[in-house]
Amino acid sequence: MALSDLQVFSEFVYTAQREVMQKIELFNSASRGAIVLRVAPIQGDFHTEAFWGRINGLVRRRNPYTMGNVAPKELVMLTDSMVKVAAGTPPINIPPSQFRWIQQNPEEGGAIIGQQLAVDTLADMLNTALMATVAAMAGQAENIFDNTSTGDGKASHPLFNSAQALFGDSYQDIVTWVMHSKPLFDIYADAMANAHFLFSFGTVSVREDGFGRNFIISDSPSLVNRVGSGFAPLESPDALTGDLPSPGVTFNYDTLGLTTNAVRIDQNSDFDDNISTLNGEENIQRNYQAEWSYNLGIKGFSWDKTNGAHAPNDAALATTSNWDRYATSSKSLAGVLLRTH
């Protein structure tokens, strides 16, 4: 490929990715704003917002017939920190002879890579966000309904009622359920009515139950845990290919009941790519590589800058202690967590 061909190839990768990634607005709408993807670049490793915390017990009962001291309340400044997550592609070989041999233009290769990269980028952001949210919620016992040790432990309609009941009179704040397809099929087997199909993007689909709440269904490894692993996220199956757990292997499944703005993913608009050429091989070699970043935040939790540090890997993002709770009420967190077989 000539220099002009390389420029066209790169432009097609970027254009195809941009065209497909515009569908994130459809996802935001379909998830009812529980998981929000947007473009909001930040400088540095973290984005921190400071705000005044809620004063508990602000109204008291007083006795007009006595004198005495009253313990004061403190006005506390809280901070909410998002963390920047770095991502990129491995080198992708694109030998120039490959296109010439089949008499094809480089635009085709650029479009193929761009379209797949857009789908996989969205899947990575969602899987990472789910992994981090499960980790953060795992440390909040009052927001977890664990059915893995009861009966067959499978998901059922009554269990979703039990999970949402953890929010008490704020149960209507839960707007979306995010689940693996396994508990979804268990619910259907339990005679829960299926509603209309809303949205699909790669291996992620969104449906709605009979109660007005959406079901976001994704065979994400972040929602699957091998029994005995202490609910550590499973590295496989591959959420991008949709592979299911092997028959005969026992797994637990995490289902998240999320509130509005429970998870925030901000893109930094820092996508950068490069094409390099290498001589000395049997055929001229070229490869393509790209990198970018995004910011992750979870409602009611702040990223621990000291313990979690900067540019965290998956292990750090999946560590419960790296997400510090600042919300005083359990009803002010991202939602509830239902655990089933």
C-alpha positions as CSV (number, residue, x, y, z in Angstrom):
1,M,0.0,0.0,0.0
2,A,1.2,3.5,-0.8
3,L,1.3,6.3,1.7
4,S,-2.0,7.6,0.5
5,D,-3.5,4.1,0.9
6,L,-2.3,4.0,4.5
7,Q,-4.0,7.3,5.2
8,V,-7.2,6.1,3.7
9,F,-7.0,2.8,5.7
10,S,-6.5,4.7,9.0
11,E,-9.3,7.1,8.1
12,F,-11.7,4.3,7.4
13,V,-10.9,2.6,10.7
14,Y,-11.6,5.8,12.6
15,T,-14.7,6.7,10.6
16,A,-16.2,3.2,10.9
17,Q,-15.6,3.2,14.6
18,R,-17.1,6.6,15.1
19,E,-20.2,5.6,13.1
20,V,-20.8,2.5,15.1
21,M,-20.0,4.1,18.5
22,Q,-22.7,6.7,17.9
23,K,-25.1,4.0,18.9
24,I,-24.1,4.6,22.6
25,E,-27.0,7.1,22.7
26,L,-29.4,4.2,21.9
27,F,-27.8,2.2,24.8
28,N,-28.2,5.1,27.2
29,S,-31.8,5.5,26.4
30,A,-32.5,1.7,26.4
31,S,-30.9,1.3,29.8
32,R,-33.0,4.2,31.1
33,G,-29.9,6.1,32.2
34,A,-28.7,3.4,34.6
35,I,-25.4,3.0,32.7
36,V,-24.4,6.3,31.0
37,L,-21.8,6.4,28.3
38,R,-20.8,9.9,27.2
39,V,-17.9,12.0,25.9
40,A,-16.4,14.0,28.8
41,P,-12.6,14.2,28.6
42,I,-10.6,14.8,31.8
43,Q,-7.0,15.7,32.4
44,G,-4.8,13.6,34.6
45,D,-5.5,10.2,36.2
46,F,-8.7,11.0,38.1
47,H,-11.8,13.2,38.0
48,T,-12.8,14.4,41.5
49,E,-16.0,16.3,42.3
50,A,-16.5,17.8,45.8
51,F,-20.0,18.3,47.3
52,W,-21.6,18.8,50.6
53,G,-22.8,15.6,52.3
54,R,-26.3,15.1,53.7
55,I,-26.7,16.0,57.4
56,N,-28.4,13.1,59.2
57,G,-30.8,14.1,62.0
58,L,-31.0,17.7,60.9
59,V,-34.4,18.1,62.6
60,R,-34.6,17.3,66.3
61,R,-37.1,17.3,69.1
62,R,-36.5,20.1,71.7
63,N,-37.7,20.7,75.2
64,P,-38.8,24.3,75.7
65,Y,-38.9,23.9,79.5
66,T,-35.2,22.9,80.1
67,M,-31.7,24.2,79.5
68,G,-28.7,22.2,78.4
69,N,-26.2,21.6,75.7
70,V,-27.1,20.0,72.3
71,A,-24.5,18.0,70.4
72,P,-23.7,19.8,67.1
73,K,-23.8,18.3,63.7
74,E,-21.0,18.8,61.2
75,L,-21.2,20.0,57.6
76,V,-19.0,17.6,55.8
77,M,-17.5,17.9,52.3
78,L,-17.5,14.6,50.4
79,T,-15.5,13.7,47.2
80,D,-16.5,11.5,44.3
81,S,-13.5,10.3,42.2
82,M,-13.7,8.7,38.8
83,V,-10.6,6.7,37.6
84,K,-9.1,6.8,34.1
85,V,-8.8,3.3,32.5
86,A,-6.3,2.9,29.7
87,A,-7.1,0.6,26.8
88,G,-5.7,-0.3,23.4
89,T,-5.4,-2.9,20.7
90,P,-2.6,-5.4,20.1
91,P,-0.7,-5.0,16.9
92,I,-2.8,-6.1,13.9
93,N,-0.9,-7.4,10.9
94,I,-2.0,-5.9,7.6
95,P,0.6,-7.0,5.0
96,P,0.3,-4.8,1.9
97,S,0.5,-7.8,-0.4
98,Q,-2.7,-9.1,1.2
99,F,-4.7,-6.4,-0.5
100,R,-2.9,-6.5,-3.8
101,W,-3.1,-10.3,-4.0
102,I,-6.9,-10.2,-3.9
103,Q,-7.2,-7.0,-5.8
104,Q,-9.0,-5.2,-3.0
105,N,-8.8,-1.6,-1.7
106,P,-7.4,-1.0,1.8
107,E,-10.7,0.8,2.7
108,E,-12.2,-2.7,3.2
109,G,-9.7,-3.7,5.8
110,G,-10.0,-0.3,7.6
111,A,-13.8,-0.6,7.7
112,I,-13.7,-4.2,9.0
113,I,-11.2,-3.3,11.8
114,G,-13.1,-0.1,12.7
115,Q,-16.5,-1.8,12.9
116,Q,-15.2,-4.6,15.1
117,L,-13.2,-2.3,17.2
118,A,-16.2,-0.2,18.0
119,V,-18.3,-3.2,19.1
120,D,-15.4,-4.6,21.1
121,T,-14.6,-1.2,22.7
122,L,-18.2,-0.9,23.9
123,A,-18.2,-4.4,25.2
124,D,-14.9,-3.7,27.1
125,M,-16.3,-0.6,28.7
126,L,-19.5,-2.4,29.8
127,N,-17.7,-5.5,31.1
128,T,-15.2,-3.4,33.0
129,A,-18.0,-1.2,34.4
130,L,-20.0,-4.3,35.5
131,M,-16.9,-5.9,37.1
132,A,-16.2,-2.7,39.1
133,T,-19.8,-2.2,40.1
134,V,-20.1,-5.8,41.3
135,A,-16.9,-5.4,43.3
136,A,-18.1,-2.1,44.9
137,M,-21.5,-3.6,45.8
138,A,-19.9,-6.8,47.1
139,G,-18.9,-4.9,50.2
140,Q,-22.4,-3.7,51.1
141,A,-24.2,-6.5,52.8
142,E,-27.4,-4.5,53.2
143,N,-27.7,-4.2,49.4
144,I,-27.1,-7.9,48.6
145,F,-29.7,-10.6,48.4
146,D,-27.8,-13.9,48.2
147,N,-29.9,-17.0,47.2
148,T,-27.0,-19.3,46.3
149,S,-27.4,-21.4,49.5
150,T,-31.2,-21.8,49.3
151,G,-32.9,-24.6,47.4
152,D,-31.7,-24.8,43.8
153,G,-30.5,-21.2,44.1
154,K,-31.9,-20.3,40.6
155,A,-33.2,-16.9,39.7
156,S,-37.0,-16.5,39.9
157,H,-39.5,-13.7,39.8
158,P,-40.0,-13.6,43.6
159,L,-36.2,-13.2,44.1
160,F,-36.3,-10.0,42.1
161,N,-39.0,-8.7,44.4
162,S,-36.8,-9.7,47.4
163,A,-33.8,-8.0,45.9
164,Q,-35.7,-4.7,45.2
165,A,-37.2,-4.8,48.6
166,L,-33.7,-4.1,50.0
167,F,-34.3,-0.5,48.8
168,G,-37.5,-0.3,50.9
169,D,-39.7,2.7,49.9
170,S,-37.1,3.7,47.3
171,Y,-37.6,0.5,45.3
172,Q,-38.9,2.5,42.3
173,D,-35.4,4.1,42.0
174,I,-34.2,0.8,40.5
175,V,-34.8,1.3,36.8
176,T,-32.8,-1.5,35.2
177,W,-31.7,-5.1,35.8
178,V,-28.3,-6.1,34.3
179,M,-28.0,-9.9,34.1
180,H,-26.4,-12.9,32.4
181,S,-28.6,-14.9,30.1
182,K,-28.5,-17.8,32.5
183,P,-30.7,-16.2,35.2
184,L,-32.9,-14.7,32.4
185,F,-33.7,-18.2,31.1
186,D,-34.4,-19.3,34.7
187,I,-36.9,-16.5,35.0
188,Y,-38.6,-17.4,31.8
189,A,-38.8,-21.0,33.0
190,D,-40.4,-19.6,36.1
191,A,-43.2,-18.4,33.9
192,M,-42.3,-14.7,33.9
193,A,-43.7,-13.0,30.8
194,N,-41.2,-11.8,28.2
195,A,-41.7,-8.4,26.8
196,H,-40.6,-6.7,23.6
197,F,-37.1,-6.5,22.3
198,L,-35.6,-3.0,22.7
199,F,-32.0,-2.8,21.5
200,S,-29.0,-4.9,20.4
201,F,-25.3,-4.1,20.0
202,G,-22.9,-7.0,19.5
203,T,-23.5,-9.5,22.3
204,V,-25.4,-7.0,24.5
205,S,-29.2,-6.9,24.2
206,V,-31.8,-5.0,26.2
207,R,-35.3,-6.3,27.0
208,E,-38.1,-5.2,29.3
209,D,-40.0,-7.1,32.0
210,G,-43.7,-6.8,32.8
211,F,-43.0,-4.2,35.5
212,G,-41.6,-1.5,33.3
213,R,-37.9,-2.3,34.2
214,N,-35.4,-3.1,31.5
215,F,-33.4,-6.3,31.4
216,I,-29.9,-5.7,30.0
217,I,-28.7,-9.1,29.0
218,S,-25.0,-9.8,28.4
219,D,-23.0,-13.0,28.9
220,S,-20.3,-10.9,30.5
221,P,-17.6,-12.7,32.5
222,S,-18.1,-9.9,35.1
223,L,-21.4,-11.4,36.0
224,V,-20.2,-15.1,36.3
225,N,-18.3,-16.6,39.2
226,R,-17.1,-20.1,39.6
227,V,-18.4,-21.7,42.8
228,G,-15.8,-21.5,45.5
229,S,-14.0,-18.5,43.9
230,G,-15.4,-16.1,46.5
231,F,-17.4,-14.3,43.8
232,A,-14.2,-13.3,41.9
233,P,-15.0,-12.3,38.3
234,L,-14.5,-15.1,35.8
235,E,-11.9,-14.6,33.2
236,S,-13.8,-16.7,30.8
237,P,-16.2,-17.3,29.0
238,D,-15.4,-14.6,26.5
239,A,-18.2,-12.0,26.6
240,L,-17.3,-10.8,23.1
241,T,-18.0,-14.2,21.5
242,G,-20.9,-15.0,23.8
243,D,-19.5,-18.4,24.9
244,L,-21.4,-19.9,27.8
245,P,-20.0,-21.8,30.8
246,S,-19.2,-25.5,30.1
247,P,-21.9,-28.1,31.0
248,G,-21.3,-29.7,34.4
249,V,-19.4,-26.8,35.8
250,T,-21.2,-24.9,38.6
251,F,-21.3,-21.2,38.6
252,N,-22.9,-18.4,40.5
253,Y,-24.4,-15.4,38.8
254,D,-24.6,-11.7,39.8
255,T,-27.5,-9.6,38.7
256,L,-27.4,-5.9,39.3
257,G,-30.5,-3.8,39.9
258,L,-29.3,-0.3,39.0
259,T,-30.7,3.2,39.7
260,T,-30.4,6.2,37.4
261,N,-26.8,7.3,36.9
262,A,-25.6,4.2,38.7
263,V,-22.6,3.8,36.4
264,R,-20.9,6.5,34.5
265,I,-18.4,5.9,31.6
266,D,-16.8,9.0,30.1
267,Q,-14.8,8.8,26.9
268,N,-11.7,11.0,26.7
269,S,-11.7,11.5,22.9
270,D,-8.0,10.6,22.9
271,F,-8.2,7.8,20.3
272,D,-4.8,7.5,18.7
273,D,-3.6,4.9,16.1
274,N,-0.5,4.2,14.1
275,I,0.6,2.0,11.1
276,S,4.2,0.8,11.0
277,T,6.2,-0.9,8.2
278,L,8.8,-3.6,8.7
279,N,11.4,-4.9,6.2
280,G,13.6,-7.9,6.4
281,E,10.9,-10.6,6.3
282,E,9.9,-12.8,3.3
283,N,7.1,-10.2,2.6
284,I,6.9,-6.6,3.6
285,Q,5.1,-6.4,7.0
286,R,2.8,-3.7,8.2
287,N,0.7,-3.6,11.4
288,Y,-1.9,-1.4,12.9
289,Q,-2.2,-0.5,16.6
290,A,-4.5,1.9,18.5
291,E,-4.9,3.2,22.1
292,W,-7.4,5.3,24.0
293,S,-8.8,5.8,27.5
294,Y,-12.1,6.3,29.4
295,N,-13.2,7.2,32.9
296,L,-15.2,5.1,35.2
297,G,-17.4,6.1,38.2
298,I,-19.9,4.3,40.4
299,K,-22.8,6.0,42.2
300,G,-22.1,6.2,46.0
301,F,-18.5,5.2,45.7
302,S,-15.2,7.0,45.1
303,W,-12.1,5.5,43.6
304,D,-9.4,5.0,46.3
305,K,-6.5,6.9,44.8
306,T,-4.0,5.6,47.4
307,N,-4.8,1.9,47.3
308,G,-6.2,1.6,43.8
309,A,-3.5,4.0,42.3
310,H,-3.6,5.3,38.7
311,A,-4.1,3.4,35.4
312,P,-5.6,0.4,37.2
313,N,-5.6,-3.1,35.7
314,D,-8.6,-5.4,35.9
315,A,-7.5,-6.9,39.1
316,A,-7.4,-3.5,40.8
317,L,-10.8,-2.5,39.4
318,A,-12.3,-5.8,40.7
319,T,-11.0,-5.2,44.2
320,T,-13.8,-4.2,46.6
321,S,-11.5,-2.2,48.9
322,N,-10.5,0.1,46.0
323,W,-14.0,1.5,45.9
324,D,-14.7,3.7,49.0
325,R,-18.3,4.3,49.9
326,Y,-19.2,7.9,50.6
327,A,-23.0,7.6,50.5
328,T,-24.4,7.6,54.0
329,S,-27.6,5.8,53.0
330,S,-27.7,2.3,51.4
331,K,-30.5,3.7,49.2
332,S,-28.1,6.3,47.7
333,L,-25.8,3.6,46.3
334,A,-25.8,2.3,42.7
335,G,-28.5,-0.2,43.5
336,V,-28.8,-3.8,44.7
337,L,-27.1,-7.1,44.0
338,L,-28.9,-10.4,43.5
339,R,-26.8,-13.6,43.6
340,T,-28.1,-16.9,42.2
341,H,-26.9,-20.2,40.7
